[in-house]
């Protein structure tokens, strides 16, 4: 376990327990297939991402490592972009340099749940990489109507209980890619789940 500031460490532990930890090691997508001798000698990078929530605040913890002749080591002073997924694609929110331990932690206000990832640029000794994704927990909010729900990219197909099945008639196709959260669904079910099928504001 690596050391973080108290809040960051608590965030990481909470995230690991809820399964919101993502790691991926790979060369950056879109790299040219032909590599120079110096590029070929670069080490693989590893990006670890964890998220947690306290009230309206979302916390993101990052750890970057890289290969070396002695094994996998922490990768300090790496430029890392934090991105979140919107309906139109990935949006860069901010950039940070990792500290001497190859890590950083940030917090910001974001009531809705979003899926996050890290994009790590190449260094003189290691390749670029993109992390796996981690979904933040949602703040429990009561929405005025379905338009307000659908305005949040993560909730574009509705909010429902895990395991709920969309009630449809005729040849209609059930919605299956709704956001799953029992607590968030319960906060909105009374006014927004008109057919009482366990999914509020379901939409293709």
C-alpha positions in Angstrom: 0.0 0.0 0.0 1.4 3.4 -0.9 1.1 6.4 1.3 -1.2 9.3 0.5 -2.6 12.2 2.4 -5.2 11.1 4.9 -8.2 12.0 2.8 -6.6 10.5 -0.3 -5.8 7.2 1.5 -9.3 7.0 2.9 -10.7 7.6 -0.6 -8.6 4.8 -2.1 -9.5 2.3 0.6 -13.2 3.1 0.2 -12.9 2.8 -3.5 -11.1 -0.6 -3.4 -13.8 -1.9 -1.1 -16.6 -0.9 -3.6 -14.7 -2.1 -6.6 -14.1 1.3 -8.2 -10.4 0.7 -8.8 -9.1 0.6 -12.4 -5.6 -0.3 -13.7 -4.3 -0.8 -17.2 -0.9 -1.0 -18.7 -0.5 -0.5 -22.5 1.2 1.6 -25.1 -1.0 4.6 -26.0 -3.6 3.9 -28.6 -2.8 5.3 -32.1 1.0 5.0 -31.8 2.7 4.5 -35.1 3.4 0.8 -35.9 7.0 1.6 -36.8 9.1 2.5 -33.7 12.6 3.8 -33.4 15.3 2.0 -31.4 14.9 4.5 -28.6 11.1 4.2 -28.5 11.4 0.4 -28.5 13.6 0.5 -25.5 11.1 2.5 -23.4 9.5 0.8 -20.5 5.8 -0.1 -20.2 3.7 2.3 -18.0 1.0 1.3 -15.6 -1.8 3.6 -14.5 -4.0 2.9 -11.4 -7.2 5.0 -10.8 -9.5 5.0 -7.8 -12.6 7.2 -7.1 -14.7 7.8 -4.0 -17.4 10.3 -2.9 -18.2 12.4 0.2 -21.4 14.4 -0.3 -21.2 16.4 -3.5 -17.4 15.9 -3.7 -15.7 13.3 -5.9 -12.2 12.3 -5.1 -9.8 10.7 -7.6 -6.5 9.0 -6.6 -3.9 8.1 -9.2 -0.7 6.0 -9.1 1.6 5.7 -12.1 4.3 3.0 -12.3 6.7 1.8 -15.0 8.9 -1.1 -15.8 12.7 -1.0 -15.1 15.7 -3.2 -15.1 14.9 -4.0 -11.4 11.2 -4.5 -11.8 8.1 -2.3 -11.6 8.8 1.0 -10.0 6.9 4.2 -9.2 7.0 6.8 -12.0 7.5 10.4 -10.7 7.0 13.7 -12.5 4.7 12.2 -15.2 2.1 14.3 -16.9 -1.3 12.8 -16.4 -4.7 14.0 -17.8 -7.9 13.2 -15.9 -10.8 12.7 -18.2 -14.5 12.0 -17.7 -16.9 10.3 -20.2 -19.7 12.5 -21.6 -22.3 11.6 -24.2 -20.1 13.2 -26.9 -16.9 11.4 -25.8 -14.1 11.8 -23.3 -13.5 15.3 -21.8 -10.2 16.4 -20.3 -10.9 17.9 -16.9 -7.4 18.7 -15.6 -3.8 17.7 -15.8 -1.3 17.0 -13.0 2.3 16.0 -12.5 2.8 12.9 -10.3 4.9 13.5 -7.2 8.1 11.8 -6.2 6.1 8.7 -5.4 4.3 8.6 -8.8 0.9 9.6 -7.4 -1.5 12.5 -7.0 -5.0 13.0 -5.5 -7.6 15.6 -6.5 -11.1 16.4 -5.3 -13.9 18.5 -6.9 -17.6 19.0 -6.8 -19.6 16.7 -9.1 -23.0 15.5 -7.9 -23.7 13.1 -10.8 -21.8 9.9 -11.3 -19.3 9.8 -14.1 -16.8 7.3 -15.6 -13.2 8.5 -15.3 -9.9 7.5 -16.8 -6.3 8.7 -16.8 -4.2 9.5 -19.9 -0.5 9.4 -19.2 1.9 10.9 -21.6 5.2 9.3 -22.5 8.4 10.2 -20.6 12.0 9.9 -21.7 12.1 6.4 -20.2 8.5 5.1 -20.4 5.7 4.8 -22.9 2.4 6.6 -22.8 -0.7 4.7 -21.5 -4.4 5.1 -20.7 -5.8 3.6 -17.6 -8.9 1.5 -17.2 -12.1 3.3 -16.2 -13.6 3.8 -12.8 -17.2 4.9 -12.1 -17.8 7.3 -9.3 -20.6 6.8 -6.9 -23.6 9.2 -7.4 -24.8 11.8 -5.0 -28.4 11.0 -4.1 -30.4 13.7 -5.8 -34.1 14.1 -6.5 -34.6 15.2 -10.1 -37.5 17.4 -11.1 -38.3 15.5 -14.2 -36.9 13.0 -16.8 -35.4 15.8 -18.8 -33.2 16.7 -15.9 -32.2 13.1 -15.5 -31.3 12.6 -19.2 -29.2 15.8 -19.1 -26.7 13.9 -17.1 -24.7 11.8 -19.6 -24.4 8.8 -17.2 -28.2 8.7 -16.7 -29.1 9.2 -20.3 -30.9 5.9 -20.4 -32.6 6.1 -17.0 -31.9 5.2 -13.4 -32.9 1.8 -11.9 -32.4 -0.9 -9.4 -29.8 -3.6 -10.3 -31.7 -6.4 -11.9 -34.7 -4.4 -12.9 -36.4 -5.3 -16.3 -37.9 -2.6 -18.4 -41.6 -3.2 -19.1 -42.4 -2.8 -22.8 -45.3 -3.6 -25.0 -45.4 -5.0 -28.5 -42.2 -5.2 -30.4 -40.5 -2.5 -28.4 -36.9 -3.2 -27.2 -36.4 -3.1 -23.4 -33.8 -0.6 -22.1 -30.9 -2.4 -20.6 -28.2 0.2 -20.3 -29.7 2.3 -17.5 -27.6 3.5 -14.6 -27.9 1.1 -11.7 -28.2 2.5 -8.2 -30.8 1.4 -5.7 -30.4 4.5 -3.6 -30.6 7.0 -6.5 -33.6 5.1 -7.9 -35.4 5.1 -4.6 -34.9 8.9 -4.4 -36.7 9.4 -7.7 -39.0 6.4 -8.1 -42.2 7.9 -6.7 -42.3 10.7 -9.3 -40.3 9.4 -12.2 -41.0 5.6 -12.5 -44.5 5.8 -13.9 -44.8 2.1 -14.8 -43.2 0.9 -11.5 -40.9 -1.5 -13.3 -37.8 -0.5 -11.2 -36.4 1.9 -13.8 -37.1 5.6 -13.7 -36.9 7.6 -17.0 -35.9 4.7 -19.1 -35.0 5.8 -22.6 -33.1 4.5 -25.7 
